[in-house]
Amino acid sequence: MLKGLMKRGPRKVPRSDANEPVPSRPTASSVTVNHASRSAPAPTSYPPSTTSPVPSPSPSPPVQFEQLPLFRDVPAADRPSLFLRKLRICSIILDFSDSLKSLREKESKRQTLTELVDFVQSGSCGRLPDQVQEELVRMVSANIFRCLPPAAHENTGTVDLSADPEEEEPYLDPAWPHLQLVYELLLRYVVSPDTDTKVAKRYVDHSFVLRLLDLFDSEDPREREYLKTILHRIYGKFMVHRPFIRKAINNIFYRFIFETERHNGIGELLEILGSIINGFALPMKEEHKLFLVRALIPLHKPKSVGIYHQQLSYCITQFVEKDYKLADAVIRGLLKYWPVTNCQKEVLFITELEEVLEATQPAEFQKCMVPLFKQIARCLNSSHFQVAERALFLWNNDHIVSLIAQNRAVIFPIIFEALEKNIQSHWNQAVHGLTANVRKMFLDMDGELFEECQKQYMEKQAKAKELEVQRELAWRNLEAVIAAKDDNMVLVN
């Protein structure tokens, strides 16, 4: 029995999970992919990835690549069949775990993939036959759909909550020389004007899209950049897939926010959504508003928000610019997830708040100004000088100052005490100077209201001192009573 178990060997478990695509419009000749536009996000746990041909751990006989002629050396009528044969050769998966293994075969496959990319990009192939399109998608699937390597915490079996995802080194796939060409071929196929979506959607279907989205959890930033570009093009060209893609991205966000808080591709997915949101028609559908409230705003909750905050802030601002009535919900959402002990995250929130307020109309501002400026007052008194300084910079924005001026009777009393405390006791000179400037701005804006607020503040301080005196007196009386009882106590042996 033991020998039988040993012969069977370990069993591989397939991984499959939902992930999503992106919008796109440009023509094949204008498509470019920037491979160095972003530093790699932190490694995270990988959801199951769809199965496809994966190199076997057991030794296998060397692969024999058939030598095929170049496209230019055969008649045009024979090129589709030659294209099909080259695709089948490229479906063979080579082992990149050993850099010295199958060197000739690796180079042969690389040259074949390069020729396929050039042939599709040139447009000389025209409309590809259905059989060729099916084989092309099958070859792409065989190469890119694979089990992603485990993240650091998966290797050790423990989760280090103190680890900074931004400082972890990304995993760079050694098979990238082939993967890049496969992604490039898929991109050229999707954006080609000769690709008929009515036919292509049979092969680039929901299952294919989900498997592409699964790959967004790859640690390799070059792969995520290609995925972002390709899925953006799929969203733009395959209109039938658009609702499905948006729903799938929703599901990825929900799992990230409420379950794992680990995913490498959140920033790229948000970049895609930024382009999608920009194209939303007005009046905005209820589906899109729910997406804002249930997915985008809660994305402020995870500790790793700093990695994707720029893209998230852009998406949030796009919603407010599209429909100004959403400003109240967005601002209250920010206040709900406002950080308490993370000062760097708090600075990001204030920066995003300023961008949202720039697109906020007076009517929406009035709905949320009281809780908003109570939070800003707390930021003004922060002992972390960057938080206090960033909050004071809000008064450099003309639109925000005009909103404050229109509602000064409500806002002045809320923040006046915070300003006075900064003037009297804040340790940082820069914060002290900025506070003095804001205080003078209020004085120039409405002198009478300023004096009234100052009077109320002085009365409040006087009452506080009086209460402190009464408290001290009560404690002294209590201590005197206890001391008198101690003196009158009789010790009995």
N, C-alpha and C positions, 0 to 999 in steps of 0.2 A: 504493500500500500504506500509506503514511504517513497519507494522508487517511482510509483505512478504519479504522486504529487510533485516530485522533483522534475519529472519529464514535462508536466503541464506548464510549469513556470508561473511567474506572476501574471495576473490578468490586468489589462489596462481598463480604466474606467473612463468613459467619454465624459466630457464636460460641455454643457450647452446652456446658454443663458441669453436673455434678451438684451440687445443693445441697438443703437440707432444711427440713422443717416442724416444727411445735411442737404440744404438747398443749393442750386447752382444754375447758371445761365450760359457762361462764356462758351465760345466756339473752341473746337479742338486745337486750332493753331495758337490760341491765346492763353491756354491753360498752363499755369506754372505752379510748382509746389515749392514752398520755402522750407527747407529741411533744418534751418538753424534759427527759426524765428522765436523759439521759446526754450527756456531751460526745462529740463525734465522734471515733471512733478514727482511727488513722493511715491515709492512703491506701496502698493496696497494689496489686500487679498484679492485674488482673481476669481471672478465667477466662472462657472464651468464654461469651457470653450468647446465649440462644436467639433466633432471628430472629423478627421480626414486622414489621408495617408500620412502617417507619422513614422520616422525612422525607427526600425525595430532595434531593440537593444542587443539582440542576438546577432552574431556575425552572419553576413549574407554574401553570396557570390558577387563578384564585381559586375556592375551594370555595363551592358554593351550598347553604345549609342550608334544608331544607324547614321551613316554619312549621307546627307541629303543635299541636293543642289540648291543654289541660291534662287530666289524668286526671279531675279532678272535673267537667269539662264534658262528659264522654261517658258513655253508659250502661255499667253494669258488664259487660255482655256484650261490649262492644267494647274493653275495656281491655287484654286480652291482646294483641290485634293492634296496638293503639297502643303498648303496651310494646315489642313487637317492632320497630316502626318507629323508635322512639326509640333503641333499642339499636343499630340499624344506622347511625343518624346519628352516634352517639357512637363508632362504630368508625373514623370519619374522623380521621386524625392530622394535627394542625396543627403548623406550624413555630414553635417558641418561641425560635429563635436570634435572631430579630428581634422585639423587644418591640412594635414599631409595626405589625407585619404582621398582617392578618386579625383586627383587634380585634373586629369585630362577630361574626365566626364563633366566636372564642374565648369570648366572653361568652355566645353562644347555646348552645354546647356545655356550658359550665359550668352554666348554668341547667337544661339538660336532665338533666345528671348529678345535680344536686341534687334534681330532681324524682324521678328514679328511686330515689335513696337514700331519700328520704322515703316513697315509695310502698311500697318493700320493708320498710322499718322499721315502718311503720304496721300491717302485717299484713293490710291490706284486700285485697291481691292474692290471699291464700290460697295454695294450692299452685300453683306456676307450671307451665304445660304443659311437656312435655319439649322441644318445639321452642324455647320461650322460654329454658329453662335452657341449652340448647346455645348459643343465640345470645348469652346473657349471658356465658358463659365465653369464647366466641370474642371478644366485644368487650373483655373484660378482658385477654385475651392480646394482642390487637392493641395495646393501650395500654401495658401494663407490660413486656412482653417485648421488650427493645430492646438494642442494643449499649451497654454502659456506657462512659463516657468514659475515656480512658487515664489512669493515674496519672502523677504527676510524673516518676518514673524511666522510664516508658514513653515519655513525650514526648521526653526527652533521649537515650534509648537507653543511659543509664548508671545504675548503682545506687550511691547514696551510702550506704555502710555506716555512716557516722558520723551520719546524719540521725536525729533523734528523731521517731518517728511521732506521738507525742503533741503535738508542737509544730506539725505541718503542718495547714494550713487545709483543712477538708473542702470538697468540691465540692457546691454546692446546685443541684439540677436546676431550671432555669427553668420546666419544664413541671409543677412540683409542684401548682399550683392545680387542674389536671385530674387528675393522678396521685392526689392525695389522695382525690378523690371516687370515682375508680375503685376504689381500695383499700377505701374505706368501703363501696361497693356490694358488693364481693366479701365483705367481712367480714359484712355484714348477711345476705347470701345464705347463707353457711356456717352462721351461728349461728341462723338462722330455724328455729323449731319446725316450720314447714311444709316445710322442705327434707328430702326423703326420701333418706337416704344410698344406698339401693339403686339409686335413679335417678341421683343426683348423682355417684356414683363413676364413672359412664361418662364424665363430662366433667371432673371433678376427679380425674384419673387419675395414674398414676406419672409420665408425661411432664410433666404440668402441675406436679406437686410438684417434680420436678427443676429445672424452669425457675424456679420460685419460689425454690428454694434457691440457684440461680445468682445471683439478685438480692441475696443477702445480702452480696455483695462491693461493693455500692453505697457510695459515700462519703457519701451524704446520710443523716444520722442519723434524719431523719423517716421516710424510706422503710424503713430497717431496723427501726424501731419498729413500723410497721404490719405488716411481714413477720413479725416475731416474734409479734405478736398473732394474725394470721391463721393461721399455721402451727401455733401452739399449739392453736387451735380445730379445725383440720383433724385434728390428732393425736387430740384428744379425741373427735371425732365420727365420724371414719372409721376404725374399729378395724381394718379390712382393710389400711390403709396403714401401721400402726404399725411392724411389722418392717422394712418397706422404708425408712421415714423414719429409723429408728435406724441402719440400714446406710449410708444415704446421708450422714448426719452423720459417721459413722466415716470415710468416704472423704474428706470435706472436711478433717477433722482430720489424717489421714495425709498428705495432700498438703501441708497447711500446715506440719506438723512436719518432714517429711523432704525436701521439695522447695523450696517457695517462701518459707516464713516470712513471707508477706505475705497478709493477708486482713482485710477490714474488719469482718466479721460474727462473729468467734469469740465475742465477749462475748455477743451475742444468742443464738447457738446454745447456749452454755453455760447461759444463763438458762432456755431451753426444757428442756434436759436436767435442770436442777435440779428442775423440776416433774415430769418423767418419772420420775426416780430416786426421788422421794418416793413415787411410786405403785407401785414395784416390790413384787411379792408375795414372801413368804418361804416356803420357802427360796429364795434367789436363784438364778436360772438361771446356768449356766456362761457363757452368752453375755454376760451383764452383767458378770461378773467379768473376762472377757477384755477387754471394753471399758474397764474401769477400768485394767487393767495395760498394755494396748497403745495406748490413745489418751489417756485423761485424765492419767495420770502423766507420760507423755512431753511433754505440753503445758507442763510446767515448763521445758523445754529452750530454746525460742526467747527471743531477747533482748527481744522485745516483751511478755513475760509480764505485765509490770506493768499493761498496758492491760486485760487480762481476768482478772487474778489473783483479784479478789474473787469473781467468778462461779465460777471454777475451784475455789477453796478451798471454796465452798459445796457444789459437787457432790462433791468428795472427802470432805468431812465427812459428807454424806448417806449415802455408801456405808458408812462406818465405823459410823454410828449404826444403819443397817439391819442390818449383819452385823459384829459386833465382831471376828470372826476375820480380817477383812481389814486390821486395824490394822497388823500386822507387815509385810504387803506394801506398804502405803501409806508407812509410815515408811522402810522400806528404799529405796523408790522416790524419796522426797524426798532421802535421803542420796546416792543415785546421781547426781541432777541438781543437787546442792548447788553454788551458785556459788562461784567461787574468787576472782575479782577484782572482782565487782560487789557493792558493799556494800549498795546500796538493795534489790537483789534478795534479798540475804541476810536483810535485815530482814523482807521479805515471807515468806520461807521459815520463819523462826522464829515469826512470827505464825500461819501456817497450822499449823505443828507443834504449837503450843499448843492449837489447836482440835481437832486430831486426838487429842492425848493426853488431852483432857478426855473423849473417848468411848472411850478404851482401857481394857480390863480388865487386871488384874494378870498373868494368864497370858500374854497377848499382849505385854505390856510387857517381860516377862522375856526373850522371844525376841530382842528387838532392843536392849535397854538398853545393851549394851557399845559397839557402833558408834555408837549414838545419843549417848551421853554423851562419847565421844571427840570427836565433832563439836562438841558443846556446849562442851567444854573449849577447843577451838580458837576458838570464838566469844567465850568469856569473855576470851581474851587478845588479841582483835582490837584493832589500834591505832585503828580507826574506832569512836568512842565510842558511836554509835547501835547498832552490832551488839552490842558488849559489854553495853550497857545493856539492850537488848531480851532478850538471853539471860538476864541476871540477873533480869529481871521474871518469868521462868518460876516462880521461887520464891514469887511472890505468889499462885499458883493452888493452892488447897487440895488439889484432887484430885491434881495433879502432885506436890506435897510428900508426900502420903500414899503414892504409888507409890515415891518416892525413899526414904522412911523404911522401907518394907517390904523394900527391896533395898539398904540403905545399905552393907552389907558389900562389895558389888561396886562401887557408884557412888562412894562417898567416895574410895577410892584413885585413881579415874580423874580426878576433878576437883580434888582437893586441891592438886596442884601449880599448876594454873591460878589457883586462888584466892590462893595464897601469892605468885605472881608479880605478880598485880594489886595486892595489898597493898604490895608492896615497890617496884614500879616503874611502875604505870600512870599516865599523865600527866593523866587526867581525874579531877577531884575527885568528880564524881557517881558514876562507876564505882567509884572507891575506896571511897566510902561504902556503896554497894550491896553490894560484895564483902564488906566488914566485917560487914554484916547477915547475909549468907548464911553466912559463916564462923561467926558466933555461933550461928546456927540449928543448924548441924552440931554445934557444941560442946554445946549444950543437948540435942540429940537423942540423942547417944551420946558421952559424954566419953571413955570408954576407947578407942573406935575412933578418935576424933579424936587422942588422944595417940599411938596406934600409927601413924596416918598421918603425924603430925608427926615422929615418930621416924624413920620410913622416909624422909621427905623430907629430914631433916637428914643422914642417912647417905648418901643419894644425892648431896646437895650436896657433902658432904665428899669422896666418891669422885670427883666431877667436878672438884673443886679439885685433888685429888691427881693425877688424870690430866693436868690442865692443867700442873701443876708438872713432871711427868715429860716432857711434850711439850716444854716450854720448855727443860728440861735436855738433851733429845736434840738439839734444834736448836743449842744452844750448843756441845755436843760436836762436832757436825758442822761448825759454823763454825770451831771451833778446829783440827780436823783439816785443813780446807781451807787455813786461814791458815798452818799449819805446812808444808804442801806447797808453798805459794807462796814461803815464805822459802827453802826448799831447792832451788828451781828454779834452773838455771844457764842463762843466756842465751848462745846461740852465734851469732856474727855469720856 
